[in-house]
Amino acid sequence: MAFTLPKLPYNIEEGIEPAISGKTMSFHFGKHHNGYVTKLNNGIKGTKFENSSLEEIIKGAFENEEFKGVFNNSSQHFNHSFYWNCMIPNGKEPSEKVKEILSNSFGSFEDFLKQFKQKAATVFGSGWCWLVADGNTLEIMQASNAMNPIPLNKKPLLVIDVWEHAYYLDYQNNRGGSIDKFFQVINWEFVEKEMKKAGLF
């Protein structure tokens, strides 16, 4: 099975306003993400993962030294594909149902945003910050490098990429500023669909 870049619901040349410029998108999607897909396809060729689904590869290659590169590239393909879906230009407010679910876990919707920003801003080095469901429990998960919730059997609901290549062209070393802008482009309809898939309502 050959993996490909996902089709995005927006024009990458226009970026994801007001958070991400077209220049960053062209490098991030067209170069970085495309590179992970190419390396993944080359890495699974002739292996037991050649006809596996992406999630099967991530789980099967996790903590397997022989397939460390396969894990990194499969996980990064998943992470980026999920990340692109978490955003939409000029995002709108979440539904009252989503706010209620987040408030029940984090105190209020505003408290969730504060806690998510704090966790995302303090990921050391390269990585990701996820909102995940572990059963009916929501948690904010910091992940280093290519890590994601799939090998841990947790359900991803929302993610932000905090690798430097995700924000450096637009924000230089101001990771916090990039997180604030990310909040303005979250695709809450996608998050709500993922919450439903996770059985949260």
N, C-alpha and C positions, 0 to 999 in steps of 0.2 A: 504494500500500500504506500503510494507516494503522497506525502503531505504537501499542502500548498498554503500560501498566505490566505487569510480569511478575506471575504468581501466586507468592506466597511460601509456603514450607513451614512457616510459623509465623505466629502472630497478632501483627500489628504493634502492637496496643494493649498487649500484654504485654511488648513489647520483646524483646531478645535477652539474656537474663540469663546471666551477671552483668555483661555488658559495656555494653549499650545500653538505656536506659530506653524505655518506651512513648512518653513525651513526645518524645524525640529521634526515634524512628522515625516518629511521626505527622507531624512537620515534614519530616524528611529524605526519607522515601518519599512521603508524601502531598502535600507542597508542592514541595520542590526537584526530586526526580526527576520528578514529574508535570509540572513546568514545562518541563523539558528535552524531554519527550515531546511536549508541546503545541507548543513552538517548532519542534521537528524536523518535525512533520507540516505545520505552516504553511510552514516554510522550503523543503520539497521540492515543495510543490504547484505543478504547472505546469512543473517543471524536468525535466532528464534523469534525475534520481534518484527520480522519483515512484513508479516500480515496482521499485526496486532493493532488494536485501537490505541489512540494516544494515551488514554488513562491506563490501559493495560501495560504500556511501555513504561510509564512513569512509576507505577507500582512495582513492576518486575525489575526495573533497573535501580531502584532506590537502595542505597547502601550496598551496592554490588560493584566492587572495585573494577571488575572486568568491563562493566558497562557504565562507568562513571561519566564518560563523555555523552553517551546516549541519554542518560538521566538528565544531565544539564541541558542538553539541546531540546529534548522532548518537553521538559518542564518549562523551559523558557518559551517554547512555542505555545504551550497552554497558557502560561502566565500573560504573555502579550496578547493573545487572542481574547482572553477574558478581560484584560485591561481596556482594550479598544472598545469592547461592548459596554463597559462601565461609564463611558462618556458620550456626550452628545453636545453639539454646539449650543451655547446659551441654555443650559439646563434649567429645568423648572423645579419647584418644590416637590418633595415626596408626598404621597397620599397620606391621609390621616391614619390609615391602617399601618403603614410603614413607620410613621412617627410613633405610633402607640407601641409597636413591637420594640423599637429602639429605646423608647422611654422606659419600658418595663425592665430592660436589661441594664441601662446606663444612667437612669435617673431622669433624663429628659433628652429630647432630640439635640438640644444645644450642648448638653454634657457629652453626648456621643461624639459630636464633631470635635469638641475639645480633646477628648481622650484619644480619638483617632489621630488627630493632628500631632499630639504629644508622642504617640507611639511611632507614627510615620517619620517624624522629625528626628527621632533618636535611634532609628535603625543604624547600626554602626557599619560604615562602608557601604557596599552595594547590597541591594535587596528590595524587599517588597513589604507592604503592610496590608494585611487582609482583615476583612470582617468575615467571620466564619460561623457556621452553626455546628455545634457538637451535640447531636440530638436536638433537644429543645433549648439548649443553652447557647447564647451568643457570646463570642469573645473576639477581641482584637488581637491578631497574631502577627508578630514581627517575624520575618523570614529572611535569612541571609542568602545572598547569591541567587541560586535558581530555585530554592525551596518553595513549596506550596502546600496546601492542605490535603491534597489527594492521597499521598502515602500514609497520612495520619487518619484517613477515613473521616475527615471533616468536610463539610459542604461550603464551598466558597460562595460568598454573597456580593462582595465588593473588594476591589484591590486598587492600590496606587503603586506605581513603579517609582522607587527612589534611587535607582541607579543614576549616576551622574549624567549619563547620556540622555536620560529622559527629560532633564530640565536645564542642563548647563548652557545651552545656546541661548535660551530665553531668560534665565534667572541667575546665571553664573553660580556662585556658591550660596545663593539664597533659597535653600530647600524649603524653608518655612513659607516663603512667598509663593512658591509653586504649589504647595499643598492648599493654601488659601484659595488660589485660583481653581484648583481641581474641584473644590467644593462647589464652584459655580457651574461646572459642566457635568456633574454626576447624572447619569441616566437612571433616574429612580424607577422608571418603569421596568428596566432590565433587572435592577436589584429586587424589585417586588416579585418578578417572575421567578427569580432564583430562590427567594424566600418561600414561595409556593411549592417549588420543586423540592425544597428541603423539608416540607411538611410543617412549616411554622404557622400556616393558616390555610 
